[in-house]
Each structure stands twice: as structure tokens, then as C-alpha cells.
Amino acid sequence: MEIKISGGIVRPARASEGVPMSAMAIQARTIVNFLPLSCRRIGAKVVHNTDANYTGIRFDTKVGPVVLEMPMYDEPYRVVHELIEPDKKGRTEVEMHRIPQIYKPQGIAHMTAEYLRSRGFLG
């Protein structure tokens, strides 16, 4: 499943409505296909967020949403924990992990799943 966020409104992204076909969107879909069942079970979704200017894979974990953001240019992949309410410092997200772009989609999927599992984000 894919969702689009624009203007603070969350909508399902459907092929009939013109799903984004950018390089980042294709990369996100490829990585999702290699995720293990444990990640799919918690609701892994491709997200196109125009408000925050990213495309990524959102995992609805037991401690809140975690997003694997697709890299822009030469930056690494970022695993970000989105906070439901701002913390004491006013942050709405916390970057937890970075993955360099040197890995193939299978490796990115495996490293992301293993990171989430080893940190207790997966059930």
C-alpha cells in the first residue's frame, strides 16, 4: 500500500490517481518487496510526503511510526522515528540510523529490518 501526504492530509495513493514514478519512489517499492514478513506484518507502507519533502517506507511500530527515508543526491538512507508529539526540545523526529547508498535494495531491506528487530521496534 502507498500513501500520499500533502497539505497535512493523508490519502491512499492509487495507480488510477497517478502514483509518483520518481527514482526514489521506484527505489522504495523495490526495497519493500525485499522486506521480511515481520516488517510487512506491522504495516510497511511507501509514503510520498510532500510536506516534509521525502519519499520513504513507513513502519507502524509499537512505539510509533518509523520511516526509512530514501536518499537525496549522495546522502545516506535515514531511519527516522517520527514522534507523535514534540519532545522537550521541540523535535518531531529523531534520526536513529544511517545506511550508506553502497548497498543494493536487498541489503537495505535486510539492514533496516534487522535494526528495527534488534532495537525492539518489531513485535
C-alpha positions as CSV (number, residue, x, y, z in Angstrom):
1,M,0.0,0.0,0.0
2,E,1.1,3.5,-0.7
3,I,0.0,6.8,0.9
4,K,0.5,10.5,-0.1
5,I,0.7,13.3,2.4
6,S,0.1,16.8,1.1
7,G,-1.2,19.8,3.0
8,G,-1.5,17.8,6.2
9,I,-4.0,15.4,4.5
10,V,-3.2,11.7,4.3
11,R,-4.6,9.9,1.3
12,P,-4.1,6.4,-0.2
13,A,-2.1,6.6,-3.4
14,R,-3.8,4.7,-6.2
15,A,-2.5,3.9,-9.7
16,S,-5.6,5.5,-11.2
17,E,-4.8,8.8,-9.5
18,G,-1.2,9.0,-10.7
19,V,1.1,7.3,-8.2
20,P,4.6,9.0,-8.2
21,M,7.1,7.4,-10.5
22,S,10.2,9.2,-9.4
23,A,13.5,7.3,-8.9
24,M,13.0,7.5,-5.1
25,A,9.5,6.0,-5.4
26,I,10.7,3.1,-7.5
27,Q,13.6,2.5,-5.1
28,A,11.2,2.5,-2.1
29,R,8.9,0.0,-3.9
30,T,11.9,-2.2,-4.7
31,I,13.1,-2.2,-1.1
32,V,9.5,-3.0,0.2
33,N,9.5,-6.1,-2.0
34,F,12.5,-7.5,-0.1
35,L,11.3,-6.8,3.4
36,P,10.8,-9.8,5.6
37,L,7.4,-10.8,6.8
38,S,7.9,-9.3,10.3
39,C,8.1,-5.8,8.7
40,R,5.2,-6.3,6.4
41,R,3.1,-7.6,9.3
42,I,3.5,-4.3,11.2
43,G,2.3,-2.3,8.2
44,A,5.1,-1.2,6.0
45,K,3.9,1.4,3.5
46,V,5.5,3.5,0.9
47,V,5.0,7.2,1.8
48,H,5.2,10.2,-0.5
49,N,5.3,13.2,1.9
50,T,5.3,16.5,0.1
51,D,5.0,18.4,3.3
52,A,8.3,17.1,4.7
53,N,9.8,16.6,1.2
54,Y,10.6,12.9,1.4
55,T,9.7,9.5,-0.1
56,G,10.2,6.6,2.2
57,I,8.9,3.4,3.8
58,R,6.8,3.9,7.0
59,F,6.6,1.1,9.6
60,D,3.8,1.4,12.2
61,T,5.8,0.0,15.1
62,K,4.6,-0.5,18.7
63,V,6.3,2.7,19.8
64,G,5.2,4.9,17.0
65,P,6.0,5.4,13.3
66,V,9.5,4.8,12.0
67,V,10.4,5.9,8.4
68,L,13.2,4.7,6.2
69,E,13.8,7.8,4.1
70,M,15.1,7.4,0.6
71,P,18.3,9.4,0.0
72,M,18.5,12.6,-2.0
73,Y,21.7,13.0,-4.1
74,D,24.7,11.5,-2.3
75,E,23.2,11.4,1.2
76,P,22.6,8.1,3.0
77,Y,19.3,6.4,3.8
78,R,18.0,7.6,7.1
79,V,15.9,5.6,9.7
80,V,13.8,8.2,11.5
81,H,11.5,7.8,14.4
82,E,8.5,10.2,14.0
83,L,7.3,11.5,17.3
84,I,3.5,11.8,17.8
85,E,4.0,14.9,20.0
86,P,7.1,17.1,20.1
87,D,9.6,16.2,22.8
88,K,11.0,18.6,25.4
89,K,13.4,20.0,22.8
90,G,10.6,20.6,20.3
91,R,11.7,17.9,17.9
92,T,9.1,16.0,15.9
93,E,11.5,13.4,14.6
94,V,14.7,11.6,15.8
95,E,17.2,10.2,13.4
96,M,18.2,6.8,14.7
97,H,20.4,5.2,12.0
98,R,22.0,5.9,8.6
99,I,22.7,3.4,5.9
100,P,25.1,4.3,3.1
101,Q,24.0,4.1,-0.6
102,I,26.6,1.5,-1.4
103,Y,24.1,-1.4,-0.7
104,K,21.6,-3.0,-3.1
105,P,17.9,-2.9,-2.2
106,Q,18.1,-6.4,-0.7
107,G,20.8,-5.2,1.7
108,I,18.9,-2.0,2.6
109,A,15.8,-4.1,3.4
110,H,17.7,-6.6,5.5
111,M,19.7,-3.9,7.4
112,T,16.5,-1.9,8.1
113,A,14.6,-5.0,9.3
114,E,17.5,-6.1,11.5
115,Y,17.9,-2.7,13.0
116,L,14.2,-2.5,13.9
117,R,14.2,-6.0,15.3
118,S,17.3,-5.6,17.4
119,R,16.1,-2.4,18.9
120,G,12.7,-3.8,19.9
121,F,10.5,-1.9,17.3
122,L,9.1,-5.1,15.9
123,G,6.5,-7.1,17.8
